[in-house]
Amino acid sequence: GDVHVASAATFNSGVTLAAAARTVTSDAGSVSFLGDVSGAFGLTANATAGTVALKTVGAGFDPTALTINAGATTLNGDITVAGPVTFQDGAAGAPANAVTLVSDSSITSNAAGAIDFSDAVIDGANALSVTNTRGNIIFDQAGQTTSLHRLSANANAGSVQLNHPVTTTGGLTLTA
């Protein structure tokens, strides 16, 4: 079932989303997935006062959706989802979700739905590759505090939207 804790929620090994979409919420701490998150259902991770840490998502079966609601998110691996991907800050009026690239990372959606960073600021001296085979890709800011090494965005059946400046040290490729 869903997980709701007052402090931190840490999953040290793989998580399988079975039987239904799941929500993991931490009221006063972080939510950390240190292994792969797989399964044929969606995942929502809420860190009201902390960080969501993601390693690999979809190495087994691709989840149908991924929604991250947090003040900060760390990406340390590749994400593959069969549906929408959203990075946002869940609190009304709060600053955008600060997404940090801990390593070179990729995000791929293989089904309908946007990959949406419109309420996120992406930073980190690593590369990010974003591919959406059946929808749009939306960015707010990227590389404003720490320049990305490289940003590549490919929206095969949609558009790539840049709402604010993007700064890289190694290149920018946009395909729609």
N, C-alpha and C positions, 0 to 999 in steps of 0.2 A: 504494500500500500504506500501511500504518501508518507513522507517523513517531515515532522515539524519539531524543531528543537530550540531551546532557549539559547544555547551556546553554539559551538562549532559542530559541523557535521563533516566527517572525513570518511571517505570510502577508499580503503587502502588497496583494493584489488578491483577487478572488473565488475561492472554493474550491468545486469540484463533487465531491460524493460519488458516485463511479461504481463500479459492479460489486459493492460490498460495504460493510458498515459499517466505519468507520475509527476508529482511536484515535491521538491525538496526545499524546505524553508529553514533558515537560521535567523532567529530574531536579533541576536547580539554577537554573532560570530561569522566565520567564513564557511563556505561549502566547497569541499575539495574532492575532486574525482582523480585519484592517482593512477587508476587503471582505465581500460577501455570502457566506454558506455555504448552498449549495443541493444538492439531489440526493435521490434516492429511497431513501436508506440512512441509518443512524444515525451520530452523531458522539459520541465520548467525548473530552473534553479533560482531561488531567491535568497540573497544575502543582504538583509535589511541594513546591517551595520558592519558589513565585512566584504570580503572578496570571494568571487567564484573562481576556482582554479580548475582548468580543464587540461587534460592530457589528450588522449585520443578518443574520438567519438565516431562510431560507425565502422570500426575495423572488422566486426563480425557482421551483424545485420544493421542496416541504416535505420536510425530512429526516424519517425515520420515528421518530427518538428523539434526544434531546440529554441528555447526562450531563456535568456539570462537577464535577470533583474538584479542589479548590484551597482554599488558605487564604483567598483573596480573588478576587472576580470583579467586573469593571466591565461595566455594561450601557450601551451608547450607541446604542441602536436598537431595532427591533422584531424579535421572534422568532415565527415560525410553524412549528409542527412537527405532523406527522401521527402523534402517539403521545406517550409519556411525556416529561416534562422534569424533570430532577433536579439540584438544586444541593446539593452536599455537600462536606465535607472528607474526603478519601480516607484520611487517617491515623487509625488507631485512637487514641482518647483525645485527639485534637486539638480545639481550639476550632472552632466552627461556621465555615462559609464566610461571609466578610464580603462581601455583595453590595452594591455601590455603584451607585446610579443616576446616571450622568453626564448624562443627558438624560431627558426624558419617554420612557417605554418601555412596550411592550405585549408580552405573552407569550400566545400562543394555541396550544392543542392541538385539532386537528380530528379526532382519532381516540381510541380507547380508551387509557387510561393516565392516571395522576395528574400534576399539576404540583406538584412536591414541594420545598418550601423548609424541611422539618422539621429539616434540619441546616444552616440558613443564617440569617444575621441581615441584614436588608435595611435600608439607610440611604441618604440622599441627599435633597436638597431639590427633588425632582422628582416627577412623577406616575408611578404604575405601574398599568397595567390588565392584569388576568389573566383570560383566558377559557378554559374547558375545556368543549368541546361534548359530551364523552362520558366524563367522569371527575371525580374529586375535585381540590380545590385545598387544599394543606396549607401553613400558615405557621408558623414558629416566632416570632421577634421581628421587628418592623418599626418603624423610626423611633425607636429608643431612644437613639442617639447624635446623629443628625441627622434631625429629623422629615421624613417624606415630605410632599410637597405634597398629594398625594391618592392614595388606594388604592381601586381598584375590583376586585372579584373576582366572577366570574359562572361558576358551575358548573351548566351547563344540565341535565345528567343525573347529577349527583352532589351532593356537599356541599362547603362551605367550612369548614375547620377552623382555628381560631386557638389555638395552643398557649400563647402568651404575649402580653403587651401589644403593642398597635399604636398608634403616635402619628402623627397627621397634622396639618397646619395648614389644610388645605382641604377635608377631607371623607373619609368612609369609606362605601363602598357594597358590601354583600355580598348576592349573589343566588344561591339554590340551588333 
